[in-house]
Amino acid sequence: MQLYHVTQKLASNPINDIAGTVIKQLDSLNIDIPQSDVAITAGSRGITDIVQITSTVGKWLKKKGARPFLVPCMGSHNGATAEGQKEMVETLGMTEQATGIPIRMGMDVVKIGTVKSGDVYMDRRCWESAGVFVVNRIKLHTCFSGPVQSGIIKMMVVGMGKIESARTFHAAPVKEMKDILLEMGQLILGSGKILAGIGILEDGFDQTAEIHAIRGKDIMEKEPVLLEQHKKYFPRLPVKNLNVLVIDEIGKTYSGTGMDTNVIGYRGVKGGEDLDCPSIRIIAAMSLYKESRGNAIGVGLADYITRRLRDEIDEHKTFINVFTTGEPARGKIPLTFETDAELISSLRNKYGEKRWMFIPNTLRLDSIYVSEDLVDEIHAADNCSIDSTPVELMFKDGKYFLWQ
């Protein structure tokens, strides 16, 4: 199978001085810093400069007289255990050695109130601290649309609330999630525990494009503005209709659903509002990113997978995450082919060779491969360039390789 390499010119706006930008933003907060324990949240996403950003926040707090510590905040991820969530934080590089900040782990929580869908909780270490700095990337959510989606408030609601608040949030009907998120977020902000939020915007190349420090009382007002700004950076596929999309890797660190539903145009939620663009007939997922630690939530969004992906799945971790979110279809195991070669050959025979696209994952869309029939369409796109010479899709020991 011959493919053409496409380079997509995505929005690029990298910050040259990460630490300097963080310090400048923190200095602008103009808030009193407690001379006591201050918690900093640590999530489960693969955010490019998260170690440096987190470390700088810690150093700044220390200079102000605080005693910062890291708290793993990721809802039900990595088995919903203290050890598993600490392991995830360290896998992402946020070790005590790298950040200079001690990690305090645990799954015990404090109930702080109740909303329509259930009780709202906060990690006990955060609750017992003098205040919390919430650090997270702001981006589109994979289940719903709304003024606030994935970001600082989501970290407060689901991350800091551990599996208990995750259950409350996901107990809400999908159409009401945007409202429940705001309701839970307002309740948490009303506790007075949130000193500030650090909102990170990444450009189309996963580079840190903007860093914003927001006082706790201003988060509800300012996060929607940053979400709108994020949309200018968000990468998308360069065509609106595909026959077959092959995704090299899926995983929790790429997206909360393993593959970003805003990229593939499919949320897969019963009774929920779905997306209509792009329109993709068949999705094949080839492997699970190792830093997802076996959590294969979102695998059910694919139609076909390989044996190597299936063997990488930790069923217990996946079950915990999927069962908590309440969308079982996202954890169903698709039809499985023993090798990459068998999968691609079978799909070619069944669905034909036209309108194929290969991407490394749904987070990085600057380097992709397409079938020959898409060349003219790609040429017409202002933000794409395409190599004139095709490459042959090669296999070794049954495994294909394009980016390896």
N, C-alpha and C positions, 0 to 999 in steps of 0.2 A: 504494500500500500504506500503510495507516494503522498507526501505531505509538504506543505509550504510553511516556512517559519514566518510568523507575523510578530512585529514589534509594535505594541500599542503605546502611544505617547500619552501617558496618564498625567494627572495633575501632580506636579512636583514642587514642594515648598519646604525643603529640609531646614531645620534649625541648626545653625553651626555651633552654638554654645548652649548645650542643654542645661548644664548646671547654672550658668549665668542667668538664663531665662527663668529657671525655677526660682532662684533667689530673688530676682527682680519682682516676680509675681507675688511671692510670699511677703516681701517687704511692703508691697502695696496693700496688703490686707488691712493693716492698721488695727489689729486686734490684740488684746491682752493674752499672753501665753502663760498657762498655768505652770508654776514651778513644781511640777509633779509629773505623774505618769500620763503620757499622751499616746493614744493608740493610732497606728497607721494601718489602713487596710491593705491586704495583699490578695489579689484575685487569681483566677485560673486561666486568663487569656495570655496569649503570646504577644505582648505589647513590646515593640522594638526596644525602646529605651527605658523600660520599666525599672531596671536595676539602678541606673544612674539617677532617674527621677526620684525614686523612693529613697535612695541613699542621701541625696541632696536635701530632701525634706527632713530626714532624720538629723543631718548635721545642722541644719538651720534651727530646728527645734532645740537641739542641745545648746547652741549658742545663746538661745533665748532663755535657757535655764530649765527646760523641760527634760523629762526622761522618756524618750520615745521607745516604743516597742511595736513589732509587727504582729498583726493578727490575721491568720488565713481566713478569708471571707469569700466563700464560694458555694453557698447553699448546700446542695446535695452532691456536689462533685467529688470524684475520687473515693467512692464508697461511703461518703458521709461519715468518715471517721476522722478523729483529730490527727492521727498518724498519717493517714492518706492525704489529708489536706496540707499538712506540713511538707510532706514529700513533694506534692505538686508545686508548692511555693518554691522549694529548693530546686526542683527540676527546671523552673523558669529562671533560675539564677539568683533568686532572692534569698541567699543564705546569710547567716549572721556574719560570716567572714566578709562576704562581698558588700553588704550594706552597712556593716558596723552597727546593726540594730538587732537586739535579741528578739527571738520569736516566742510568743506565748500562744500555745495551741489549746484547743478544747472545743467541745461541741455543746456545752451547757449554755443555756440562754436565760434571759430574764424577760418575762412578759411585760410589755409596756403599754398595751392597749388593745382595742378590738375594732375591726372594720367589718363591712358587710359580709365579706367572704371568710372571716375568721379572726383569730388572734394574731397580734403582731409582736415579734420578739426581737431582742438584741443580744448579740454575743456578750456573755457575762464579763469578759475582760474589757470589752469596750464600755459597757455600762458602768463598771467600777472604776474606770479611768477618769481623769479630770476632763477629758474631751477626746474627740476623734478627728483625724484628718482622713478624708475619704479620697482615695486615688483610683481613678479609672479612666479608660478610653470612652469617649462618647461616639456612638454610631447608631445606625439603624438596627431595630430589633428584628428578629427572625420570625416572630409570631404575629405581631400587630403593628399598626401605625398609630401615631399620636404625637402630641407636642413634646413628650419625654419618652424615650425608648430605652436604649442600652447606654448606661453611663453612671453618673454619680448617684442619682436617686435609685437606680436599679441595684447598685452595689449596696446602698444602705438597706434597701428593702429585702432583697433576696440573699445577697452575700453575707451581710452582718447578721441576718436573722437565721442563718444556718438552714437546716432542712425544715425546721418548723415554720418559719416565715415563707420559705419556698413553697411549702404545701398550701399555705394561705393564699399566696399570690396566684398559684396555678389552679387553685380551686375555683377561681373566678372564670366565668365564660369568656372565651377569647375576645368577644366583642366588648367586654367590660374591662379587659386587662389594663388598658390605658388609663381608665378612671381609677381602678383599684391601686395602680402604681402610684398615682398622685395622692390618693387618700392615705395610703400607707406611708408614703414619703413625708407628707405633711405632719402625720402623727409623730414620726421619728424626729423630724426637725423640731417639733414642738417640745421634745424632751429636753432640749438644750444641750444635748451631748455632742452635736456636730459642730465643731469649731470652724471647719473649712472643707471645701472640696477642691481637688486638683483635677481639672478636666483636660484630657489629652485628645488632640485631634491628629490623626495620621493622614498623610496624603496617599495618592494612588500607588505608591511604592512602599507602603508601610513605614515610611520615614515620619518622624515626629515633625509635624508642621506647625502646631500651635500648642501652647501650654497656658492654661488659665487657672489662677487661684481665685476662689470665690468664697466670701464669707458665708457661714452657714445660713444666716437669715436671708441671703440673696440667691441661694441655689435654685429654688423653685422658679424664680423669675428669669435667671440667666441661662440655665441649662437648655431651655427650648431654643434660645438664640444660637447657642453653640451647635445644637443638632442641625439647624438650618445651614450653618456654615460647613458642617461636615459633609452635607450632600454635594457640595461643590468638589470635594475630593474623592468621593466614593467611586471606585472603579466598576465598570460594567463590561459585559461581553460586547464585541463590536458589531454583532449581527443580532437580529431580533427573532430569527427562526432557525432552529437546528433539528436535524434528524437524530444525530447521536452526539452526546457530549461525554467525553472520557475525562474523568477527574483523577489525576495521579494519586493525590492524598486527600483524605478527609481527616477531621479531628477537632476536638473540643478547643484546642488552642487557636485554630483558624476561625471558628465560629461556634456560638453556643449550640448550634445544631449540626456541627461537623462540616457542613457545607452551607454557605450563606444563602438563605432562601431568597434574598433580594438580588442575588446574582443569577441563580438558576430559575427564578420566576415561579417558584412553587413552594408553598408553606406546608402543605400536607396536614392541615388541621381540620378535623371534622367540624362543620358548622361555622368555621371561621372565614373571614374575608381572605380570598387568595389573590395572587398576582396574575396578571395576564401578559406580562412581558419580562423576559423573552419566553417564547413558546418552544419547549424542547420535548421531542417525542420520547427519547430514550436517554437515561443517564446511567453510566457505568462508573463505578468507583473501584480503584485498583488496590489501594493500600490504606492503612490507618497510621497516622503520624505517631511516632513512638512517644512523644511528649504528652500525648493524650492519655497515656498510662492505661490503655485498654478500653477506655470509655468510648464506645462507638455510637453514642446518641446521634441520630440523623442518618444512620446507615439505611434506614427504611425509606429515605427519600430517593435512594438509587433503585434502579430496576434490576441491575445485575452487578455482582461483585466477583472477585477472585477468591480462590481458596486461601491465598496468603493473607488477604484482608480478614477473612472469616476466622482464621487461626489466631489473628492478633487481638480478637475481641475478648475482653474480660466480661463475661456475662453478668457477674454480680454487680460490678461498677456501672455497667450500662443499664441494668435493671433498676438500680436505685435512682439514677438520674432520670430515666424515662418515666418510671412510675411516679416520681415526685412531680414531674411536669405535667403528667396526665395525658400525654399524647402517645399512645402505644404504637401507632403506625410508624413512628420515627425510630422505633427500636426493633422492628421486624426484620428478619434476615432475608434479603433478596435471593433470587435464584443465583446459584454459585457455579462458576466454571473453575476447573482445576488449575488452569494456567492462563496467563495473559494472552498467549497465542490462541488458545481455544476460545476465549471470550471474544476477542476481536474478530477472529475468523468467522465465528458463528453469527455475530451481529452483522458482519458484512453480507453474509449469505441471506440472512433473514430480512434486513432492513435496507440493503443496498449500500453503495459507497459514497453517496452524495450527502452534502451538508453535514460533514463530520468536523468536530473540533476537539482538540486535546488541550487541557489546561493543567498546570501543576497543582493548584488548589484554588479555592474561591477567594483567597485573600490577595494572591499575586496574579495579576492578569496582564502584565506587561510583555510576557513571552508566551506565545501560544502557537499551536500548529493547526492548520486547516486543510481540508481536502481541496483538490484542484478546482472544483466547480465554484468554490467560494472566493477564488482569487479576484475576479473582477469586482465583486461586491466589496471586498476588503479594500481594493485600490480606491474605490469611491469614497471611503471613509477618510475624513480629514486628519484623524489622529492616528492613522496606522501606516506602517511601511511593511513591505513584504519582500522576502528574498526571491530572486528570479529563478533560482535553481532549487528544485524539490529535493527532499531527502527521503530515503526509503525507510519505512518503519521497520526497525530491526528487533530481533529477539535473541536472548541468550538464556539457555536453560529454561525456556518457556516464559521468560519475563521480558517485557518490552523496555526500551530505554530511549528517552528523548532528552530529558534534563539531567539524568544521572551522570 
